[in-house]
Amino acid sequence: MLACAVLMASSIAGAQAQPHALELRKGDRIILLGNTQAERMQHFNYFETLLMTRFPELELTMRNLGWSADTITLQPRPLNFPAAPTHLEEQKADVILAFFGVNESFEGDAGLPTFERDLDAYVKEHLQRSYNGTSAPRVVLVSPIAHERLPRLEQVDVASRNRDLASYTEVMRRVAVRNGVMFADLFTPTKRLIEQAAAPLTINGIHLNENGHRLVAGILMEALGLGPDHMRPASGAQLEQLEALRGVVREKNQQFFYRWRPVNAEYVVGRRVDPFGSVNFPPEMTKLDRMVEELDREIWRSAEALEGIRYP
């Protein structure tokens, strides 16, 4: 069946060839990294559901390692919580979707050179690693969405915010081209979408609501070259099946969240690992791993019956 081929851009002076579409291979392990946009996707799950019905034969797995408010260089964690590379190695990352730019954009024009330097170093670091044990990850830089104007937040200078977001989006595009990795522009299409929308698509101007996540999932698919032109809208019973699949995806992501970000981290990685956590929690973590893997298999089975189906 269909696995998305990589379409290569013509050679650009001083840069590697940049993919026009995300290459996906059977069994790929896809990791979401970055800010609140990434973390909140696990609560809505439209993008992951679409990806599974688009490529059910590939038996993909997705793990959400997003952490609200993360920037490229500032990522506070609990005591002894492992750094991102450790988690990426544990998850054997084949594909990384990195969501950054919105928090950094509050630095305005003055922050652009630092952002470009830090993002370039961030991409290069990933490309030098082999989290899956055999090859460098396929990295995608995902831009912020546009800032939405909301009547109850009239004091926000939305025009200025969108100028900054546009500038940071352009830096992300430039860094992606320089390093030969894929760039997914969410800013440009969401700016048009927000301007045309009859109802708000965010809860506060920058974080998507339920309908916003549904619509942006399709935009992200298209930005990755996996667009909806290859899929057909669900109708009737298919929509109920699609929602049931999204429910399983939500449950899988919830159980994985318990696994990688336990609320009792002090007993798992902190000062109370010994003598308490080291006895009680390893078996619990193993059980959660099994639950998540079984839910992965349930997702693949359900997605197979919905191949090529998307939300209306």
C-alpha positions as a Markdown table, in Angstrom:
| # | Residue | x | y | z |
|---|---|---|---|---|
| 1 | Met | 0.0 | 0.0 | 0.0 |
| 2 | Leu | 0.8 | 3.7 | 0.1 |
| 3 | Ala | 3.8 | 5.0 | 2.0 |
| 4 | Cys | 4.5 | 8.7 | 1.5 |
| 5 | Ala | 7.5 | 9.2 | -0.7 |
| 6 | Val | 9.8 | 12.0 | -0.2 |
| 7 | Leu | 9.8 | 14.6 | -2.9 |
| 8 | Met | 13.1 | 16.4 | -3.0 |
| 9 | Ala | 13.5 | 20.1 | -3.7 |
| 10 | Ser | 16.0 | 21.3 | -6.3 |
| 11 | Ser | 19.5 | 21.9 | -4.9 |
| 12 | Ile | 19.8 | 25.1 | -2.9 |
| 13 | Ala | 23.2 | 26.8 | -2.6 |
| 14 | Gly | 24.5 | 26.2 | 0.9 |
| 15 | Ala | 21.7 | 24.0 | 2.0 |
| 16 | Gln | 20.7 | 20.4 | 1.8 |
| 17 | Ala | 17.7 | 19.3 | -0.3 |
| 18 | Gln | 14.5 | 19.8 | 1.7 |
| 19 | Pro | 11.7 | 17.3 | 1.6 |
| 20 | His | 8.3 | 18.5 | 0.3 |
| 21 | Ala | 6.5 | 15.6 | 2.0 |
| 22 | Leu | 7.0 | 13.7 | 5.2 |
| 23 | Glu | 8.4 | 10.2 | 4.5 |
| 24 | Leu | 6.7 | 7.6 | 6.6 |
| 25 | Arg | 7.8 | 4.0 | 6.9 |
| 26 | Lys | 6.2 | 0.9 | 8.3 |
| 27 | Gly | 6.5 | 0.8 | 12.1 |
| 28 | Asp | 7.7 | 4.4 | 12.4 |
| 29 | Arg | 7.7 | 5.9 | 15.9 |
| 30 | Ile | 6.6 | 9.5 | 15.7 |
| 31 | Ile | 7.3 | 11.9 | 18.5 |
| 32 | Leu | 5.7 | 15.3 | 19.2 |
| 33 | Leu | 8.0 | 17.7 | 21.0 |
| 34 | Gly | 7.7 | 21.3 | 22.0 |
| 35 | Asn | 5.2 | 23.8 | 23.5 |
| 36 | Thr | 1.6 | 23.9 | 24.6 |
| 37 | Gln | 0.4 | 23.5 | 21.0 |
| 38 | Ala | 2.0 | 20.0 | 21.0 |
| 39 | Glu | 1.0 | 19.0 | 24.5 |
| 40 | Arg | -2.7 | 19.9 | 24.0 |
| 41 | Met | -3.0 | 17.8 | 20.9 |
| 42 | Gln | -3.3 | 14.7 | 23.2 |
| 43 | His | -6.6 | 16.0 | 24.6 |
| 44 | Phe | -8.2 | 16.3 | 21.1 |
| 45 | Asn | -6.4 | 13.8 | 19.0 |
| 46 | Tyr | -7.7 | 14.8 | 15.6 |
| 47 | Phe | -4.3 | 14.8 | 13.9 |
| 48 | Glu | -3.2 | 11.4 | 15.2 |
| 49 | Thr | -6.6 | 9.9 | 14.2 |
| 50 | Leu | -6.3 | 11.3 | 10.7 |
| 51 | Leu | -2.7 | 10.0 | 10.4 |
| 52 | Met | -3.8 | 6.5 | 11.4 |
| 53 | Thr | -6.7 | 6.3 | 8.9 |
| 54 | Arg | -4.5 | 7.8 | 6.2 |
| 55 | Phe | -1.8 | 5.0 | 6.7 |
| 56 | Pro | -3.3 | 2.1 | 8.6 |
| 57 | Glu | -1.0 | -0.4 | 6.9 |
| 58 | Leu | 2.1 | 1.4 | 8.3 |
| 59 | Glu | 1.2 | 0.6 | 12.0 |
| 60 | Leu | 2.6 | 3.9 | 13.1 |
| 61 | Thr | 2.9 | 4.8 | 16.8 |
| 62 | Met | 2.8 | 8.4 | 18.2 |
| 63 | Arg | 4.0 | 9.6 | 21.5 |
| 64 | Asn | 3.4 | 13.1 | 22.8 |
| 65 | Leu | 6.4 | 14.5 | 24.7 |
| 66 | Gly | 5.1 | 18.1 | 24.5 |
| 67 | Trp | 5.4 | 20.2 | 27.6 |
| 68 | Ser | 3.5 | 23.5 | 28.0 |
| 69 | Ala | 5.6 | 26.7 | 27.9 |
| 70 | Asp | 8.7 | 24.9 | 26.6 |
| 71 | Thr | 11.1 | 26.9 | 24.5 |
| 72 | Ile | 14.1 | 25.5 | 22.6 |
| 73 | Thr | 16.5 | 26.4 | 25.5 |
| 74 | Leu | 14.2 | 26.6 | 28.6 |
| 75 | Gln | 12.5 | 23.4 | 29.6 |
| 76 | Pro | 12.1 | 23.2 | 33.4 |
| 77 | Arg | 11.5 | 19.6 | 34.7 |
| 78 | Pro | 11.1 | 17.9 | 38.1 |
| 79 | Leu | 14.2 | 16.8 | 40.0 |
| 80 | Asn | 16.1 | 14.1 | 38.2 |
| 81 | Phe | 13.6 | 14.0 | 35.3 |
| 82 | Pro | 15.5 | 12.7 | 32.3 |
| 83 | Ala | 16.4 | 15.2 | 29.5 |
| 84 | Ala | 14.6 | 14.9 | 26.1 |
| 85 | Pro | 17.3 | 12.8 | 24.4 |
| 86 | Thr | 16.8 | 10.0 | 27.0 |
| 87 | His | 13.1 | 9.9 | 26.3 |
| 88 | Leu | 13.7 | 10.0 | 22.6 |
| 89 | Glu | 16.0 | 7.0 | 22.9 |
| 90 | Glu | 13.5 | 5.1 | 25.1 |
| 91 | Gln | 10.8 | 5.8 | 22.4 |
| 92 | Lys | 13.2 | 4.9 | 19.6 |
| 93 | Ala | 12.2 | 8.1 | 17.7 |
| 94 | Asp | 12.1 | 7.8 | 13.9 |
| 95 | Val | 10.2 | 11.0 | 13.2 |
| 96 | Ile | 10.2 | 14.2 | 15.4 |
| 97 | Leu | 7.6 | 17.0 | 15.0 |
| 98 | Ala | 9.0 | 19.9 | 16.9 |
| 99 | Phe | 6.6 | 22.7 | 17.8 |
| 100 | Phe | 8.3 | 26.0 | 18.8 |
| 101 | Gly | 8.2 | 29.7 | 18.1 |
| 102 | Val | 5.2 | 31.0 | 19.9 |
| 103 | Asn | 6.8 | 31.5 | 23.3 |
| 104 | Glu | 10.0 | 32.8 | 21.8 |
| 105 | Ser | 8.1 | 35.3 | 19.6 |
| 106 | Phe | 7.2 | 37.4 | 22.7 |
| 107 | Glu | 10.9 | 38.6 | 22.5 |
| 108 | Gly | 9.9 | 40.4 | 19.3 |
| 109 | Asp | 12.5 | 41.5 | 16.7 |
| 110 | Ala | 15.2 | 41.6 | 19.2 |
| 111 | Gly | 14.9 | 37.9 | 19.9 |
| 112 | Leu | 15.1 | 36.8 | 16.2 |
| 113 | Pro | 18.9 | 36.3 | 16.0 |
| 114 | Thr | 19.0 | 34.2 | 19.2 |
| 115 | Phe | 16.0 | 32.2 | 18.1 |
| 116 | Glu | 17.6 | 31.4 | 14.8 |
| 117 | Arg | 20.9 | 30.4 | 16.4 |
| 118 | Asp | 19.2 | 28.2 | 19.0 |
| 119 | Leu | 16.9 | 26.6 | 16.6 |
| 120 | Asp | 19.7 | 25.8 | 14.2 |
| 121 | Ala | 21.7 | 24.2 | 17.0 |
| 122 | Tyr | 18.6 | 22.3 | 18.1 |
| 123 | Val | 18.0 | 20.8 | 14.7 |
| 124 | Lys | 21.7 | 19.9 | 14.2 |
| 125 | Glu | 21.8 | 18.1 | 17.5 |
| 126 | His | 18.9 | 15.9 | 16.6 |
| 127 | Leu | 20.3 | 15.1 | 13.2 |
| 128 | Gln | 23.6 | 14.0 | 14.8 |
| 129 | Arg | 21.8 | 11.4 | 16.9 |
| 130 | Ser | 20.4 | 7.9 | 16.2 |
| 131 | Tyr | 17.5 | 7.5 | 18.7 |
| 132 | Asn | 16.2 | 4.4 | 16.9 |
| 133 | Gly | 19.7 | 2.8 | 16.9 |
| 134 | Thr | 20.1 | 2.9 | 13.1 |
| 135 | Ser | 19.5 | 6.3 | 11.6 |
| 136 | Ala | 19.0 | 10.0 | 12.3 |
| 137 | Pro | 15.5 | 11.1 | 12.9 |
| 138 | Arg | 13.4 | 12.7 | 10.2 |
| 139 | Val | 12.8 | 16.2 | 11.8 |
| 140 | Val | 9.9 | 18.5 | 11.0 |
| 141 | Leu | 9.8 | 22.1 | 12.3 |
| 142 | Val | 6.2 | 23.1 | 12.9 |
| 143 | Ser | 5.4 | 26.8 | 13.1 |
| 144 | Pro | 3.0 | 28.5 | 15.5 |
| 145 | Ile | -0.6 | 29.2 | 14.5 |
| 146 | Ala | -1.7 | 32.8 | 14.0 |
| 147 | His | -3.0 | 34.9 | 16.9 |
| 148 | Glu | -6.8 | 35.2 | 16.9 |
| 149 | Arg | -8.5 | 38.4 | 17.8 |
| 150 | Leu | -11.1 | 37.9 | 20.5 |
| 151 | Pro | -13.6 | 40.6 | 21.5 |
| 152 | Arg | -13.1 | 39.9 | 25.3 |
| 153 | Leu | -9.3 | 40.4 | 24.8 |
| 154 | Glu | -9.5 | 43.7 | 22.9 |
| 155 | Gln | -6.4 | 45.0 | 24.8 |
| 156 | Val | -4.2 | 42.5 | 22.9 |
| 157 | Asp | -2.3 | 44.1 | 20.0 |
| 158 | Val | -3.1 | 41.2 | 17.6 |
| 159 | Ala | -1.6 | 42.9 | 14.6 |
| 160 | Ser | 1.7 | 43.3 | 16.3 |
| 161 | Arg | 1.6 | 39.7 | 17.6 |
| 162 | Asn | 1.0 | 38.3 | 14.1 |
| 163 | Arg | 3.8 | 40.4 | 12.7 |
| 164 | Asp | 6.1 | 38.8 | 15.3 |
| 165 | Leu | 4.7 | 35.3 | 14.7 |
| 166 | Ala | 5.2 | 35.8 | 10.9 |
| 167 | Ser | 8.9 | 36.8 | 11.5 |
| 168 | Tyr | 9.5 | 33.8 | 13.7 |
| 169 | Thr | 7.8 | 31.5 | 11.2 |
| 170 | Glu | 10.1 | 32.8 | 8.5 |
| 171 | Val | 13.1 | 32.0 | 10.7 |
| 172 | Met | 11.8 | 28.4 | 11.2 |
| 173 | Arg | 11.4 | 28.1 | 7.4 |
| 174 | Arg | 15.0 | 29.4 | 6.8 |
| 175 | Val | 16.5 | 27.0 | 9.4 |
| 176 | Ala | 14.6 | 24.1 | 7.9 |
| 177 | Val | 15.9 | 24.8 | 4.5 |
| 178 | Arg | 19.5 | 25.3 | 5.7 |
| 179 | Asn | 19.4 | 21.9 | 7.4 |
| 180 | Gly | 17.5 | 20.0 | 4.8 |
| 181 | Val | 14.6 | 19.2 | 7.1 |
| 182 | Met | 10.9 | 19.6 | 6.6 |
| 183 | Phe | 9.0 | 22.8 | 7.5 |
| 184 | Ala | 5.2 | 22.8 | 8.3 |
| 185 | Asp | 3.8 | 26.3 | 8.1 |
| 186 | Leu | 0.7 | 26.5 | 10.3 |
| 187 | Phe | 0.8 | 30.3 | 10.6 |
| 188 | Thr | -0.1 | 31.3 | 7.1 |
| 189 | Pro | -3.2 | 29.0 | 6.6 |
| 190 | Thr | -4.5 | 29.5 | 10.1 |
| 191 | Lys | -4.3 | 33.3 | 9.7 |
| 192 | Arg | -6.6 | 33.0 | 6.7 |
| 193 | Leu | -8.8 | 30.5 | 8.5 |
| 194 | Ile | -9.2 | 32.7 | 11.6 |
| 195 | Glu | -10.1 | 35.7 | 9.5 |
| 196 | Gln | -12.9 | 33.7 | 7.7 |
| 197 | Ala | -14.2 | 31.8 | 10.7 |
| 198 | Ala | -17.7 | 32.4 | 11.9 |
| 199 | Ala | -16.8 | 31.4 | 15.5 |
| 200 | Pro | -13.6 | 31.5 | 17.6 |
| 201 | Leu | -11.1 | 28.7 | 17.0 |
| 202 | Thr | -9.1 | 29.4 | 20.1 |
| 203 | Ile | -9.8 | 29.7 | 23.9 |
| 204 | Asn | -7.5 | 32.7 | 24.4 |
| 205 | Gly | -6.2 | 33.8 | 21.0 |
| 206 | Ile | -3.3 | 31.4 | 20.9 |
| 207 | His | -4.5 | 27.9 | 22.1 |
| 208 | Leu | -6.9 | 26.0 | 19.9 |
| 209 | Asn | -10.4 | 25.0 | 21.1 |
| 210 | Glu | -12.0 | 21.7 | 20.0 |
| 211 | Asn | -13.1 | 22.9 | 16.6 |
| 212 | Gly | -9.8 | 24.6 | 16.1 |
| 213 | His | -7.9 | 21.4 | 16.7 |
| 214 | Arg | -10.2 | 19.6 | 14.2 |
| 215 | Leu | -9.5 | 22.1 | 11.5 |
| 216 | Val | -5.8 | 22.5 | 12.2 |
| 217 | Ala | -5.3 | 18.7 | 12.1 |
| 218 | Gly | -6.3 | 18.8 | 8.4 |
| 219 | Ile | -4.0 | 21.8 | 7.9 |
| 220 | Leu | -1.1 | 20.0 | 9.5 |
| 221 | Met | -1.7 | 16.9 | 7.3 |
| 222 | Glu | -1.6 | 19.1 | 4.2 |
| 223 | Ala | 1.5 | 21.0 | 5.4 |
| 224 | Leu | 3.2 | 17.6 | 5.8 |
| 225 | Gly | 2.3 | 16.6 | 2.2 |
| 226 | Leu | -0.2 | 14.0 | 3.5 |
| 227 | Gly | -3.2 | 16.1 | 2.4 |
| 228 | Pro | -6.9 | 15.5 | 2.6 |
| 229 | Asp | -7.1 | 15.1 | -1.2 |
| 230 | His | -6.2 | 11.5 | -0.6 |
| 231 | Met | -9.0 | 11.1 | 1.9 |
| 232 | Arg | -12.8 | 11.2 | 1.8 |
| 233 | Pro | -15.2 | 12.7 | 4.4 |
| 234 | Ala | -16.9 | 10.3 | 6.9 |
| 235 | Ser | -20.6 | 10.0 | 6.8 |
| 236 | Gly | -23.2 | 8.4 | 9.0 |
| 237 | Ala | -21.8 | 5.3 | 10.7 |
| 238 | Gln | -18.3 | 6.0 | 9.6 |
| 239 | Leu | -18.3 | 9.2 | 11.6 |
| 240 | Glu | -19.3 | 7.3 | 14.7 |
| 241 | Gln | -16.5 | 4.8 | 14.0 |
| 242 | Leu | -14.0 | 7.6 | 13.5 |
| 243 | Glu | -15.1 | 9.2 | 16.8 |
| 244 | Ala | -14.7 | 5.8 | 18.5 |
| 245 | Leu | -11.2 | 5.5 | 17.1 |
| 246 | Arg | -10.4 | 9.0 | 18.4 |
| 247 | Gly | -11.6 | 7.8 | 21.8 |
| 248 | Val | -9.1 | 4.9 | 21.8 |
| 249 | Val | -6.3 | 7.3 | 20.7 |
| 250 | Arg | -7.2 | 9.6 | 23.6 |
| 251 | Glu | -7.1 | 6.7 | 26.0 |
| 252 | Lys | -3.7 | 5.6 | 24.7 |
| 253 | Asn | -2.3 | 9.1 | 25.1 |
| 254 | Gln | -3.7 | 9.4 | 28.6 |
| 255 | Gln | -2.1 | 6.2 | 29.7 |
| 256 | Phe | 1.2 | 7.2 | 28.1 |
| 257 | Phe | 1.0 | 10.5 | 29.9 |
| 258 | Tyr | 0.7 | 8.7 | 33.2 |
| 259 | Arg | 3.8 | 6.7 | 32.2 |
| 260 | Trp | 6.2 | 9.5 | 31.1 |
| 261 | Arg | 4.9 | 12.3 | 33.4 |
| 262 | Pro | 3.8 | 10.6 | 36.6 |
| 263 | Val | 2.2 | 12.9 | 39.1 |
| 264 | Asn | 4.3 | 11.3 | 41.9 |
| 265 | Ala | 7.6 | 11.9 | 40.1 |
| 266 | Glu | 9.3 | 12.3 | 43.5 |
| 267 | Tyr | 8.9 | 8.6 | 44.0 |
| 268 | Val | 9.7 | 7.7 | 40.4 |
| 269 | Val | 12.8 | 9.8 | 39.7 |
| 270 | Gly | 13.2 | 12.1 | 42.7 |
| 271 | Arg | 14.4 | 11.9 | 46.3 |
| 272 | Arg | 12.1 | 9.1 | 47.3 |
| 273 | Val | 13.0 | 6.6 | 44.7 |
| 274 | Asp | 14.8 | 4.6 | 47.4 |
| 275 | Pro | 13.5 | 2.7 | 49.3 |
| 276 | Phe | 9.9 | 3.3 | 48.2 |
| 277 | Gly | 9.7 | 4.0 | 44.4 |
| 278 | Ser | 12.4 | 1.6 | 43.3 |
| 279 | Val | 10.2 | -1.3 | 44.7 |
| 280 | Asn | 6.7 | -0.2 | 43.8 |
| 281 | Phe | 6.9 | 1.7 | 40.5 |
| 282 | Pro | 9.0 | -0.3 | 38.0 |
| 283 | Pro | 6.2 | -3.0 | 37.8 |
| 284 | Glu | 3.6 | -0.2 | 37.5 |
| 285 | Met | 5.6 | 1.3 | 34.6 |
| 286 | Thr | 5.8 | -2.0 | 32.9 |
| 287 | Lys | 2.1 | -2.5 | 33.2 |
| 288 | Leu | 1.5 | 0.9 | 31.7 |
| 289 | Asp | 3.8 | 0.1 | 28.8 |
| 290 | Arg | 1.8 | -3.0 | 28.1 |
| 291 | Met | -1.5 | -1.1 | 28.2 |
| 292 | Val | -0.2 | 1.5 | 25.8 |
| 293 | Glu | 1.1 | -1.1 | 23.4 |
| 294 | Glu | -2.2 | -3.0 | 23.4 |
| 295 | Leu | -4.1 | 0.3 | 22.7 |
| 296 | Asp | -1.7 | 0.9 | 19.8 |
| 297 | Arg | -2.8 | -2.5 | 18.4 |
| 298 | Glu | -6.4 | -1.6 | 18.9 |
| 299 | Ile | -5.9 | 1.7 | 17.0 |
| 300 | Trp | -4.3 | -0.1 | 14.1 |
| 301 | Arg | -7.2 | -2.6 | 13.9 |
| 302 | Ser | -9.8 | 0.2 | 14.0 |
| 303 | Ala | -8.0 | 2.4 | 11.5 |
| 304 | Glu | -7.8 | -0.4 | 9.0 |
| 305 | Ala | -11.6 | -0.4 | 8.7 |
| 306 | Leu | -11.5 | 3.4 | 8.2 |
| 307 | Glu | -8.7 | 3.6 | 5.6 |
| 308 | Gly | -8.9 | 6.9 | 3.8 |
| 309 | Ile | -11.6 | 8.4 | 5.9 |
| 310 | Arg | -11.4 | 11.9 | 7.4 |
| 311 | Tyr | -13.6 | 14.3 | 9.3 |
| 312 | Pro | -16.1 | 16.2 | 7.2 |
